[in-house]
Amino acid sequence: MKPAPFTYHRASSVTGAVALLGELAEEEPKILAGGQSLVAMMNYRMARPGHLVDITHVPGLAGIRRDGGALRIGALTTHRDVEKADLGPDFAVLSRTMRWVGHLPIRTRGTVGGSIAHADATAEWCLLAVLLDAVIVVEGPAGRRDVAAGGFFLGPFTTALEPDEVIVEIVFPRPAPRAALTEYADRRGDFAVVAAGVDLDTESVVLGGVGSVPVAVRPAGSPGEVADGLDLRDEPGVPASYRRGLVRTLVARAREEVPDA
Ligand SMILES: Cc1cc2nc3c(=O)[nH]c(=O)nc-3n(C[C@H](O)[C@H](O)[C@H](O)COP(=O)(O)OP(=O)(O)OC[C@H]3O[C@@H](n4cnc5c(N)ncnc54)[C@H](O)[C@@H]3O)c2cc1C
């Protein structure tokens, strides 16, 4: 399949991208970042944007930097950039988790901001953002605002982002040396059936694959208590009992994978 016709625009600044999103609002413009989700959806005609606003040439949107105890990751930073980065023990959980994101070519092009904006409930970046209380920095016509990850994901592929806003940065506000994320997928590189992240310092668990958004459990009890507390339904090919068993196993496994746990 090929995408429906669209007009391509190359933005040279975030302000310019925001202005284009506003000017073209009637014709469903979309930001283009790594294209690893959007282009596939366009090819399947699940998305038919009239305009693509390419932000990949906007300077200053990629990069990882420490800011006191926090870590700031630019929206255009790729999964692979994070996987290869030496983030030290404080944020090594981010690098370690990247092995679960698709395959190498996808990690090489796909971006952190794109993952957060796409808001798949099992996407590793969405889970990490909720688990570690990240802040999503977005820019719109009125300037920048911070959105807590806990309130950013509103439903399946739905976020608090306004149509004319661009994600510029994701801020992980505090070190997370005792965190880990693990998952089960039917095939290597697929999205997870269930993913589980834990942060022992905040007694938090985050789960993917058990709801329409990442599900945080805090304070989290034993793996069995976490699993038994979920409202799960049978789905085609995935009985609730199977998913509950995965949650129990993966929460326990994630806890075992925490360094020096
Ligand atoms: C075969 C395959 C397997 C995959 N497996 C996984 C997986 O296991 N885990 C996982 O997390 N992901 C997976 N992905 C998706 C991948 O991580 C994508 O890179 C990611 O979901 C989107 O990032 P992107 O930069 O490619 O965004 P794009 O595809 O360019 O955009 C995605 C959406 O986000 C919007 N957007 C992008 N950037 C911004 C921004 N800065 N501000 C506002 N809106 C923005 C776009 O308008 C679009 O709606 C997989 C993809 C494929 C094709």
The ligand as an SDF file (V2000), in Angstrom:
LIG
                    3D

 53 58  0  0  0  0  0  0  0  0999 V2000
    8.0790   -3.3100   13.0710 C   0  0  0  0  0  0  0  0  0  0  0  0
    8.0380   -2.2590   14.1580 C   0  0  0  0  0  0  0  0  0  0  0  0
    8.2160   -2.6560   15.4690 C   0  0  0  0  0  0  0  0  0  0  0  0
    8.1820   -1.6970   16.4910 C   0  0  0  0  0  0  0  0  0  0  0  0
    8.3420   -2.1200   17.7780 N   0  0  0  0  0  0  0  0  0  0  0  0
    8.2840   -1.2120   18.7640 C   0  0  0  0  0  0  0  0  0  0  0  0
    8.4250   -1.6110   20.1190 C   0  0  0  0  0  0  0  0  0  0  0  0
    8.6340   -2.7820   20.4270 O   0  0  0  0  0  0  0  0  0  0  0  0
    8.3250   -0.6500   21.0750 N   0  0  0  0  0  0  0  0  0  0  0  0
    8.1010    0.6720   20.7620 C   0  0  0  0  0  0  0  0  0  0  0  0
    8.0200    1.5030   21.6650 O   0  0  0  0  0  0  0  0  0  0  0  0
    7.9800    1.0760   19.4980 N   0  0  0  0  0  0  0  0  0  0  0  0
    8.0680    0.1750   18.4980 C   0  0  0  0  0  0  0  0  0  0  0  0
    7.9240    0.6030   17.2080 N   0  0  0  0  0  0  0  0  0  0  0  0
    7.6400    2.0340   16.9530 C   0  0  0  0  0  0  0  0  0  0  0  0
    8.9010    2.8940   17.0060 C   0  0  0  0  0  0  0  0  0  0  0  0
    9.4050    2.9520   18.3200 O   0  0  0  0  0  0  0  0  0  0  0  0
    8.6320    4.3270   16.5500 C   0  0  0  0  0  0  0  0  0  0  0  0
    9.8950    4.8900   16.3810 O   0  0  0  0  0  0  0  0  0  0  0  0
    7.8740    5.2200   17.5000 C   0  0  0  0  0  0  0  0  0  0  0  0
    6.6380    4.6740   17.9010 O   0  0  0  0  0  0  0  0  0  0  0  0
    7.5160    6.5570   16.8530 C   0  0  0  0  0  0  0  0  0  0  0  0
    8.6520    7.3510   16.7320 O   0  0  0  0  0  0  0  0  0  0  0  0
    8.9880    8.0550   15.3710 P   0  0  0  0  0  0  0  0  0  0  0  0
   10.0800    9.0150   15.6440 O   0  0  0  0  0  0  0  0  0  0  0  0
    9.2350    7.0300   14.3400 O   0  0  0  0  0  0  0  0  0  0  0  0
    7.6520    8.9000   15.1020 O   0  0  0  0  0  0  0  0  0  0  0  0
    6.7770    9.0880   13.7940 P   0  0  0  0  0  0  0  0  0  0  0  0
    6.4060    7.7700   13.2320 O   0  0  0  0  0  0  0  0  0  0  0  0
    7.4150   10.0680   12.8880 O   0  0  0  0  0  0  0  0  0  0  0  0
    5.4960    9.7780   14.4570 O   0  0  0  0  0  0  0  0  0  0  0  0
    4.6230    9.0460   15.2850 C   0  0  0  0  0  0  0  0  0  0  0  0
    3.5230    9.9820   15.7880 C   0  0  0  0  0  0  0  0  0  0  0  0
    4.0560   10.9360   16.6990 O   0  0  0  0  0  0  0  0  0  0  0  0
    3.8830   12.2700   16.2130 C   0  0  0  0  0  0  0  0  0  0  0  0
    5.1260   12.9740   16.5710 N   0  0  0  0  0  0  0  0  0  0  0  0
    6.3880   12.5450   16.3330 C   0  0  0  0  0  0  0  0  0  0  0  0
    7.2700   13.3680   16.9160 N   0  0  0  0  0  0  0  0  0  0  0  0
    6.5540   14.3320   17.5270 C   0  0  0  0  0  0  0  0  0  0  0  0
    6.9090   15.4630   18.3150 C   0  0  0  0  0  0  0  0  0  0  0  0
    8.1860   15.7760   18.6130 N   0  0  0  0  0  0  0  0  0  0  0  0
    5.9100   16.2520   18.7910 N   0  0  0  0  0  0  0  0  0  0  0  0
    4.6130   15.9450   18.5330 C   0  0  0  0  0  0  0  0  0  0  0  0
    4.2200   14.8840   17.8050 N   0  0  0  0  0  0  0  0  0  0  0  0
    5.1840   14.0860   17.3090 C   0  0  0  0  0  0  0  0  0  0  0  0
    3.6220   12.1290   14.7250 C   0  0  0  0  0  0  0  0  0  0  0  0
    2.8530   13.2000   14.2200 O   0  0  0  0  0  0  0  0  0  0  0  0
    2.8610   10.8150   14.6870 C   0  0  0  0  0  0  0  0  0  0  0  0
    1.5170   11.0230   15.0330 O   0  0  0  0  0  0  0  0  0  0  0  0
    7.9710   -0.3160   16.1770 C   0  0  0  0  0  0  0  0  0  0  0  0
    7.8230    0.0840   14.8420 C   0  0  0  0  0  0  0  0  0  0  0  0
    7.8530   -0.8830   13.8390 C   0  0  0  0  0  0  0  0  0  0  0  0
    7.6910   -0.4250   12.4110 C   0  0  0  0  0  0  0  0  0  0  0  0
  1  2  1  0
  2  3  1  0
  2 52  2  0
  3  4  2  0
  4  5  1  0
  4 50  1  0
  5  6  2  0
  6  7  1  0
  6 13  1  0
  7  8  2  0
  7  9  1  0
  9 10  1  0
 10 11  2  0
 10 12  1  0
 12 13  2  0
 13 14  1  0
 14 15  1  0
 14 50  1  0
 15 16  1  0
 16 17  1  0
 16 18  1  0
 18 19  1  0
 18 20  1  0
 20 21  1  0
 20 22  1  0
 22 23  1  0
 23 24  1  0
 24 25  2  0
 24 26  1  0
 24 27  1  0
 27 28  1  0
 28 29  2  0
 28 30  1  0
 28 31  1  0
 31 32  1  0
 32 33  1  0
 33 34  1  0
 33 48  1  0
 34 35  1  0
 35 36  1  0
 35 46  1  0
 36 37  1  0
 36 45  1  0
 37 38  2  0
 38 39  1  0
 39 40  1  0
 39 45  2  0
 40 41  1  0
 40 42  2  0
 42 43  1  0
 43 44  2  0
 44 45  1  0
 46 47  1  0
 46 48  1  0
 48 49  1  0
 50 51  2  0
 51 52  1  0
 52 53  1  0
M  END
$$$$
